[in-house]
């Protein structure tokens, strides 16, 4: 049913497009339209803006010239006119941008189907579209006459389509202006309209956050689903072997394309674990010192200094880990008789730990400061030392906040990319030895995607499946952390 | 306190316990101080190690050559048009002028070693001179041209002559020549302008960060143009207009969660939506800017909301009281007062975006690009990605340039953060 429906839509759309095209074509073919055709979309938008500015000026002066009392200030009348002029044109341009290329392609493919090449076209439809687009852009490789013709047809269609759209857009703009012109009376509530439009814009902006999340989830789930058509979910989640090199030929040896992600999960946890082992004790004791012992001036000095650690770009840490810490560890290991790989998990994890110290210390410091003074004084009054007070009173009271901070830091460690890309290596080994090279989820995402690949090969799609796992894991940690922190805040506020 | 120790009424076990507790207290306090010290030491160590590795890249050794512009070599047919001038064999001229300094080097292998001291950029430099002033053909010109990176590193003392000859790239013969040239004043050390005026190159001595800096600039421009208005509008809506309902709660939870999503996931989003679905050009700063604006949008929204919240309600009420509409009270009064806070948050978000590289790798902004971009649609590289690419290079001379590029990046970041602090300090108001 689906294909039949599609065919019908295509046929109807084709007829409509052809008729309109016939009308426009004559206009285009005749004479001095060349410059017009080359006009870029941006220039068209510039023209729309220009017309809108005119509309504003004229609306403003017309409102100013009114003698009877008017509802809104002239500037609002001007803005109203400008908006009514600009928006219709913009909508036309946006619609054209979304629909134009596939339409022209369908028609070009139809033209191709009429030529003797058609069996081939049926065999590799998807490939042909790319080829036609490349040829039309002037850098295709296949010089098949039928293809060339289709490409030329495609290019022509696009050009005429653009001219048509430009005429439509400017027409819509002028129409909008005409409507606004008629509405411009002293009673017109121009300010209310403008404020309403502004509010809608604000709501759209706020919704963008939701749209981003939806976009992330949809793109990850959709591409992962395509990946799981090639590789089963169980093999991916519980498989013990990771070697994403796909065989180019069927009889090739050693390129099986195994997508068992357990070694990646293990490597990620190992490196993140090392990072947490550095960051949690150092961060926690730092927070204890700055919140409980340090003089206010010392705290005011040290806290921003520590936060520099979180502000340094991760690529800098990557460089530090790969070219300073890793060689140092390797040489130290060699001197002690321990074999430490030059891309050890220890170097990457340790440096990552330094980076996330402020994530732990900053939040822990905040929540410890927020613990009411009365609790501390009660404990000290009973004769406890300061450290006993901290350990038995302040820390338990602040624990939810501290745990929240640690969870946020852990999610940061799991999702961290550049340090591990530069310092952790690529070998997917299932090991708990911190002196060897391991690989992580993020490293594999980057390695799978760097370099030109077919977008629908399992190798590329695997990156999206890994991204989905990463997204779900960090989301889980974040939600728990935010929940814990929020509950804590409510307790004392 | 301690003098009561002599009292025999209290059993000594109590004092032992007290002593232990005080020792534990001192230990605990020491751990805290040690942790602070350790963290700060790491920071210092990081900076020191980068400066130590990178300071040498800010100078370069150049060799002064006197080149005879032989018309028979440059333009034997005497056409003097730009095509014949640009394709002439300048390398031969440069090499001959160097060989003239060492007339005793005649053997082929030795001559190749000698010419290895010169950067391949020398002939380009000579060509530029000739193209600019074709009238000088037939005369002699004096040009300064960078040495090869290995020679440069030796003269900077980064390669020890004690290492066996087979394990270093600069050979004993070359060292003798370099020392002779150095002693004779033919070589001198100067500020490395190439680093700041050139794009990327395969040759370390010809590589610069200008392309990356311009690319980063366009990327920041796109990011701020997109994310600032959207972020402020979203914040104003959420803080001033939004009713408390499930939808606005959803938006809020979303914003908080997005702030903690790994940036590489945003890269995947950009790859699937902007590149695959919308077909935008790869490697262009426009796409990178789109992705980065999504990344820093939560930061800007959260900062802008905090700034709006800090404006006291009396401002709004006064505006409403003299007849302003709600939108007017916000646009004319509340928002201008919140601008310093919003600016601070935006600058911090931009600093974050400037250092971001993982999502850019995912959307394919890792191409080797020599040309400095002219528009935001040109393929480009950015500073952090340039650092990543150089750090990956096999040539040792790229390591010092990587560290130098890091220093430049850190200087930009420090400047941006300092600006944010200054704005906060200068415009901070107590209501």
Interface residues (C-beta under 8 A of the other chain):
Chain A: X101 X191 X195 X198 X199 X201 X202 X203 X205 X206 X207 X208 X209 X210 X212 X213 X215 X216 X219 X220 X222 X223 X281 X282 X283 X284 X285 X286 X288 X289 X290 X292 X293 X294 X302 X305 X306 X308 X309 X311 X312 X313 X314 X315 X316 X317 X318 X319 X320 X322 X323 X324 X354 X357 X361 X385 X386 X387 X388 X390 X391 X408 X411 X412 X414 X415 X416 X417 X418 X421 X422 X442 X445 X446 X449 X450 X455 X463 X464 X467 X470 X471 X474 X475 X478 X479 X481 X482
Chain B: X21 X22 X24 X25 X27 X28 X29 X31 X32 X33 X34 X35 X36 X38 X39 X40 X42 X43 X46 X49 X50 X53 X229 X230 X231 X233 X234 X236 X237 X238 X241 X242 X248 X250 X251 X254 X255 X256 X257 X258 X260 X261 X262 X263 X264 X265 X266 X268 X269 X271 X272 X273 X276 X279 X294 X297 X298 X301 X325 X326 X327 X351 X352 X354 X355 X356 X357 X358 X361 X362 X364 X366 X384 X385 X387 X388 X391 X392 X399 X402 X403 X406 X409 X410 X413 X417
